[in-house]
Amino acid sequence: MGIIRLHNMDFFGYHGVSEAEKELAKRYSVDVEIEYDTHRAAQDDKLNENVVNYEQVYREIYKFFQQNKFHLTETVAERLADLLFEQHPMARRLTVRVRKNHPPFPGFIEWVEVETTRVR
């Protein structure tokens, strides 16, 4: 088994409870870790069903953020993990981290992060 990691992918989303969050896009950062048989992928050395196509993963996440609006960051992370786990059946384990950057709190906080994992 091996792991492919995509780190600090940034997307704009309209997720949140307040009216301002629903109207003004906030920046979200996403990390994804997908554990799968990288040895098998390397033996073929081809972009086929044995490989996690990380460009495709990025596009799926981009589309997800374009098409969805949720109240909770937890919902964003859980639904995104479900989508990616379904789209990539070769994944044995998948972890998604979603960071809401600079949430609208009094004072300063860099981000709030939700992490969720799926296992086959």
VOPAGU-2260 file (C-alpha; in pm, 1 decimal, decimal comma):
REM VOPAGU-2260
SITE   aa  ch    i         X         Y         Z
SITE  MET   A    0       0,0       0,0       0,0
SITE  GLY   A    1     101,6     355,5     -61,2
SITE  ILE   A    2     -54,8     696,1     -11,4
SITE  ILE   A    3    -109,3     979,0    -253,4
SITE  ARG   A    4    -159,0    1319,4     -91,1
SITE  LEU   A    5    -304,3    1637,9    -232,2
SITE  HIS   A    6    -234,7    1930,0       1,9
SITE  ASN   A    7    -364,1    2284,2      37,7
SITE  MET   A    8    -605,3    2288,3    -252,8
SITE  ASP   A    9    -798,0    2614,5    -223,3
SITE  PHE   A   10   -1157,4    2663,6    -330,2
SITE  PHE   A   11   -1424,1    2924,8    -274,2
SITE  GLY   A   12   -1747,3    2811,6    -113,8
SITE  TYR   A   13   -2070,8    2954,8      18,7
SITE  HIS   A   14   -2090,6    2735,0     325,8
SITE  GLY   A   15   -2196,7    2867,5     661,2
SITE  VAL   A   16   -2481,7    2960,1     888,1
SITE  SER   A   17   -2472,6    3339,4     869,4
SITE  GLU   A   18   -2625,4    3533,7     581,8
SITE  ALA   A   19   -2288,3    3693,6     505,9
SITE  GLU   A   20   -2127,1    3350,2     459,6
SITE  LYS   A   21   -2405,4    3249,3     222,6
SITE  GLU   A   22   -2360,6    3562,9      10,4
SITE  LEU   A   23   -1982,8    3613,6      12,6
SITE  ALA   A   24   -1760,0    3324,5     -83,4
SITE  LYS   A   25   -1508,1    3211,3     176,4
SITE  ARG   A   26   -1180,1    3040,0     100,3
SITE  TYR   A   27   -1161,8    2674,2     199,7
SITE  SER   A   28    -847,7    2462,4     192,9
SITE  VAL   A   29    -867,8    2088,6     136,3
SITE  ASP   A   30    -621,3    1804,4     193,0
SITE  VAL   A   31    -691,2    1454,4      64,9
SITE  GLU   A   32    -498,0    1136,0     140,8
SITE  ILE   A   33    -581,4     822,4     -54,9
SITE  GLU   A   34    -425,6     489,7      39,3
SITE  TYR   A   35    -419,5     235,4    -242,2
SITE  ASP   A   36    -197,1     -20,9    -413,8
SITE  THR   A   37      65,7     212,2    -559,1
SITE  HIS   A   38     286,4     -88,5    -640,3
SITE  ARG   A   39      28,0    -219,9    -886,3
SITE  ALA   A   40      -9,6     125,9   -1039,2
SITE  ALA   A   41     368,1     159,3   -1076,6
SITE  GLN   A   42     396,9    -181,8   -1245,4
SITE  ASP   A   43     153,0     -73,5   -1518,1
SITE  ASP   A   44     300,9     278,2   -1540,6
SITE  LYS   A   45     -18,0     388,1   -1716,3
SITE  LEU   A   46    -303,0     617,3   -1625,1
SITE  ASN   A   47    -572,6     351,1   -1593,5
SITE  GLU   A   48    -818,4     205,0   -1340,4
SITE  ASN   A   49    -530,3     100,8   -1110,3
SITE  VAL   A   50    -421,4     460,7   -1054,8
SITE  VAL   A   51    -562,4     748,4    -854,2
SITE  ASN   A   52    -568,1    1026,0   -1111,8
SITE  TYR   A   53    -496,3    1324,1    -888,5
SITE  GLU   A   54    -597,3    1572,3   -1158,5
SITE  GLN   A   55    -937,9    1403,3   -1164,0
SITE  VAL   A   56    -955,2    1419,0    -782,7
SITE  TYR   A   57    -883,9    1793,0    -797,1
SITE  ARG   A   58   -1154,0    1846,9   -1061,2
SITE  GLU   A   59   -1408,3    1648,2    -856,3
SITE  ILE   A   60   -1339,7    1865,3    -552,3
SITE  TYR   A   61   -1355,6    2184,9    -758,6
SITE  LYS   A   62   -1693,2    2079,3    -903,2
SITE  PHE   A   63   -1817,1    1981,8    -555,5
SITE  PHE   A   64   -1743,9    2331,4    -423,3
SITE  GLN   A   65   -1905,9    2493,0    -726,0
SITE  GLN   A   66   -2228,0    2293,0    -697,2
SITE  ASN   A   67   -2292,5    2269,9    -322,4
SITE  LYS   A   68   -2382,6    2493,9     -30,6
SITE  PHE   A   69   -2398,7    2364,1     326,5
SITE  HIS   A   70   -2436,9    2515,7     671,6
SITE  LEU   A   71   -2162,5    2316,0     843,2
SITE  THR   A   72   -1798,8    2250,1     762,4
SITE  GLU   A   73   -1862,3    1900,1     898,6
SITE  THR   A   74   -2117,1    1845,9     622,4
SITE  VAL   A   75   -1871,4    1968,5     359,8
SITE  ALA   A   76   -1604,3    1723,0     479,8
SITE  GLU   A   77   -1838,8    1424,3     514,4
SITE  ARG   A   78   -2010,2    1468,6     177,9
SITE  LEU   A   79   -1680,5    1529,7       1,2
SITE  ALA   A   80   -1530,8    1214,0     155,8
SITE  ASP   A   81   -1836,0    1012,3      48,3
SITE  LEU   A   82   -1809,2    1142,9    -307,5
SITE  LEU   A   83   -1437,3    1074,0    -343,8
SITE  PHE   A   84   -1461,0     728,5    -183,1
SITE  GLU   A   85   -1738,8     635,8    -423,6
SITE  GLN   A   86   -1554,5     773,9    -727,4
SITE  HIS   A   87   -1227,4     592,8    -647,1
SITE  PRO   A   88   -1300,8     226,6    -570,0
SITE  MET   A   89    -929,9     137,4    -561,2
SITE  ALA   A   90    -896,1     348,6    -244,9
SITE  ARG   A   91    -853,3     134,9      69,2
SITE  ARG   A   92    -852,7     435,0     299,8
SITE  LEU   A   93    -934,9     797,0     230,7
SITE  THR   A   94    -894,2    1097,6     459,1
SITE  VAL   A   95   -1032,1    1442,7     384,7
SITE  ARG   A   96    -945,4    1759,1     576,8
SITE  VAL   A   97   -1147,2    2073,6     510,5
SITE  ARG   A   98   -1028,1    2404,9     653,9
SITE  LYS   A   99   -1251,4    2708,5     668,2
SITE  ASN   A  100   -1000,6    2992,1     651,7
SITE  HIS   A  101   -1051,8    3299,4     869,9
SITE  PRO   A  102   -1399,6    3216,1    1000,9
SITE  PRO   A  103   -1610,3    3517,5    1097,3
SITE  PHE   A  104   -1530,7    3531,3    1469,8
SITE  PRO   A  105   -1443,0    3835,9    1673,9
SITE  GLY   A  106   -1067,5    3839,2    1697,7
SITE  PHE   A  107    -843,0    3629,4    1476,1
SITE  ILE   A  108    -836,6    3258,0    1404,8
SITE  GLU   A  109    -647,8    3121,0    1107,1
SITE  TRP   A  110    -880,4    2829,0    1034,1
SITE  VAL   A  111   -1121,8    2569,0    1162,8
SITE  GLU   A  112   -1053,9    2217,5    1032,1
SITE  VAL   A  113   -1272,3    1909,2    1007,1
SITE  GLU   A  114   -1116,0    1570,5     928,1
SITE  THR   A  115   -1299,5    1254,1     830,3
SITE  THR   A  116   -1183,5     910,6     712,9
SITE  ARG   A  117   -1332,8     628,1     509,6
SITE  VAL   A  118   -1200,9     268,8     516,2
SITE  ARG   A  119   -1285,7     -32,4     295,3
